[in-house]
Amino acid sequence: MTSSRTSPPTEEETAVLTFEDFVAARGAALVRLARGLLRDPHAAEDVVQDVLAKALLQWGRVSAADDPVAYVNRMVVNASTSFWRRAARRERPTDDLPEAASADRSGQVADRDELLTALRRLPAKQRTVLVLRHFEDCSDEQIADLLDVTTGTVRSNAHRGLAALRAQLGAARAG
């Protein structure tokens, strides 16, 4: 297995997958997942680092799971939730969300920043469902399993989250 691989490992590969190979194959995707769940990209990287440290200590159990990728994704979701619970008890200099990044020469970067800013304003459940669905390409059933909710709850959170995103982005572009 090479370290430049970006697709998830197959079932046969997970049987003999080393921790280093797992991180090489899924590390960037885990950071993307955490960045979608948390407002601060640096905190997202810290959460992933903590999760990977825990996964390394328990690698025998993690790699023996039916789906090690889903197992570690769930660890990231849980750690992100815990981060927000801890953050609620911390002092914050301001409650305002940061302004959207200044426009770059690339319109795609500005659009992505606008979308991420709007996404970060959503309630945690809606944001989690949308990130898992659209950034991680998880099915409603996979999301329901990860979050321990019904598929109906996943769909309603996705519907409400998308409606809120459309309203935010429409208002930002109109104003």
C-alpha positions as CSV (number, residue, x, y, z in Angstrom):
1,M,0.0,0.0,0.0
2,T,1.4,3.5,-0.9
3,S,1.1,6.6,1.3
4,S,-0.3,8.7,-1.5
5,R,-3.6,6.7,-1.5
6,T,-6.7,8.9,-0.9
7,S,-9.6,6.4,-1.2
8,P,-10.8,4.4,1.8
9,P,-9.2,1.0,2.3
10,T,-11.1,-2.1,1.1
11,E,-12.4,-4.7,3.5
12,E,-9.5,-7.0,2.6
13,E,-6.9,-4.3,3.2
14,T,-8.4,-3.4,6.6
15,A,-7.7,-6.9,7.9
16,V,-3.9,-6.2,7.6
17,L,-4.0,-2.4,7.8
18,T,-1.4,-0.8,10.0
19,F,-2.0,2.4,11.9
20,E,0.4,4.3,9.7
21,D,-1.3,3.1,6.5
22,F,-4.7,4.0,7.9
23,V,-3.5,7.6,8.8
24,A,-1.9,8.0,5.4
25,A,-5.1,6.9,3.7
26,R,-7.7,8.6,5.9
27,G,-5.9,11.4,7.7
28,A,-6.9,14.2,5.4
29,A,-10.5,13.0,5.3
30,L,-10.6,13.0,9.1
31,V,-9.3,16.6,9.2
32,R,-12.0,17.6,6.6
33,L,-14.6,15.9,8.7
34,A,-13.5,17.7,11.9
35,R,-13.2,21.1,10.1
36,G,-16.8,20.7,9.0
37,L,-17.9,20.0,12.5
38,L,-15.9,22.7,14.4
39,R,-15.7,26.4,13.8
40,D,-12.0,26.7,14.4
41,P,-9.8,24.8,11.9
42,H,-6.9,24.7,14.4
43,A,-9.2,23.1,17.0
44,A,-10.3,20.6,14.3
45,E,-6.7,19.5,13.7
46,D,-6.2,19.2,17.5
47,V,-9.3,17.0,17.8
48,V,-8.1,14.7,15.0
49,Q,-4.7,14.5,16.6
50,D,-6.3,13.5,19.9
51,V,-8.5,10.9,18.2
52,L,-5.6,9.4,16.3
53,A,-3.6,9.2,19.5
54,K,-6.4,7.3,21.2
55,A,-6.9,5.1,18.1
56,L,-3.2,4.2,18.1
57,L,-3.4,3.1,21.8
58,Q,-6.4,0.9,20.9
59,W,-5.4,0.0,17.4
60,G,-6.0,-3.7,17.9
61,R,-9.6,-3.1,18.8
62,V,-10.1,-0.4,16.1
63,S,-8.6,-2.4,13.3
64,A,-10.7,-5.5,14.4
65,A,-13.9,-3.5,14.0
66,D,-16.3,-4.3,11.2
67,D,-15.5,-0.9,9.6
68,P,-12.4,0.8,11.1
69,V,-13.1,3.9,9.0
70,A,-16.6,4.3,10.4
71,Y,-15.2,3.6,13.9
72,V,-12.7,6.4,13.7
73,N,-15.2,8.7,12.0
74,R,-17.5,8.1,15.0
75,M,-14.6,8.9,17.3
76,V,-14.1,12.2,15.5
77,V,-17.8,13.1,15.7
78,N,-17.8,12.3,19.5
79,A,-14.6,14.2,20.1
80,S,-16.0,17.2,18.2
81,T,-19.1,17.1,20.3
82,S,-17.1,16.9,23.5
83,F,-14.9,19.8,22.3
84,W,-18.1,22.0,22.0
85,R,-19.3,20.9,25.4
86,R,-15.9,21.9,26.9
87,A,-15.9,25.1,24.9
88,A,-19.2,26.1,26.3
89,R,-17.6,26.3,29.7
90,R,-14.6,28.3,28.5
91,E,-14.2,32.0,28.4
92,R,-14.6,33.6,24.9
93,P,-13.4,37.0,24.0
94,T,-16.4,37.6,21.8
95,D,-19.6,35.8,20.7
96,D,-19.4,37.1,17.1
97,L,-18.5,34.8,14.3
98,P,-15.4,35.8,12.4
99,E,-16.0,37.8,9.2
100,A,-15.8,35.9,6.0
101,A,-12.2,35.8,4.7
102,S,-11.3,38.5,2.3
103,A,-11.9,37.6,-1.3
104,D,-9.0,35.8,-2.9
105,R,-8.2,35.9,-6.5
106,S,-10.0,32.6,-6.8
107,G,-13.8,32.9,-6.7
108,Q,-14.0,29.2,-5.6
109,V,-12.1,30.0,-2.4
110,A,-14.5,32.9,-1.6
111,D,-17.5,30.7,-2.3
112,R,-16.1,27.9,-0.1
113,D,-15.4,30.4,2.8
114,E,-18.9,31.7,2.5
115,L,-20.4,28.2,2.5
116,L,-18.3,27.2,5.5
117,T,-19.2,30.3,7.4
118,A,-22.9,29.7,6.8
119,L,-22.4,26.0,7.7
120,R,-20.8,27.0,11.0
121,R,-23.8,29.0,12.0
122,L,-26.1,26.0,11.9
123,P,-27.0,24.0,15.0
124,A,-24.6,21.2,15.8
125,K,-26.9,18.3,14.7
126,Q,-27.8,19.9,11.4
127,R,-24.1,20.8,10.7
128,T,-23.0,17.3,11.6
129,V,-25.6,15.7,9.3
130,L,-24.7,18.0,6.4
131,V,-20.9,17.5,6.8
132,L,-21.3,13.7,6.9
133,R,-23.7,13.7,3.9
134,H,-22.0,16.2,1.6
135,F,-18.3,16.3,2.6
136,E,-17.9,12.6,3.6
137,D,-20.5,11.1,1.2
138,C,-22.2,9.1,3.9
139,S,-25.6,7.6,3.3
140,D,-28.5,8.5,5.6
141,E,-28.3,5.0,7.1
142,Q,-24.5,5.5,7.8
143,I,-25.1,8.9,9.4
144,A,-28.0,7.4,11.5
145,D,-25.7,4.7,12.7
146,L,-22.9,7.2,13.5
147,L,-25.1,9.5,15.4
148,D,-27.3,6.8,16.9
149,V,-30.5,8.3,15.6
150,T,-33.2,7.2,13.1
151,T,-32.9,7.9,9.3
152,G,-35.9,10.1,9.6
153,T,-34.1,12.3,12.1
154,V,-31.1,12.5,9.7
155,R,-33.4,13.5,6.9
156,S,-35.2,16.1,8.9
157,N,-32.0,17.6,10.1
158,A,-30.6,17.6,6.6
159,H,-33.8,19.3,5.3
160,R,-33.8,22.0,8.0
161,G,-30.0,22.5,7.6
162,L,-30.2,22.9,3.8
163,A,-33.1,25.3,4.1
164,A,-31.2,27.4,6.7
165,L,-28.1,27.4,4.4
166,R,-30.2,28.5,1.4
167,A,-31.7,31.4,3.5
168,Q,-28.3,32.5,4.8
169,L,-26.6,32.4,1.4
170,G,-29.5,34.0,-0.3
171,A,-29.6,36.8,2.3
172,A,-25.8,37.3,2.0
173,R,-25.9,37.6,-1.8
174,A,-29.0,39.8,-1.8
175,G,-27.5,42.2,0.7
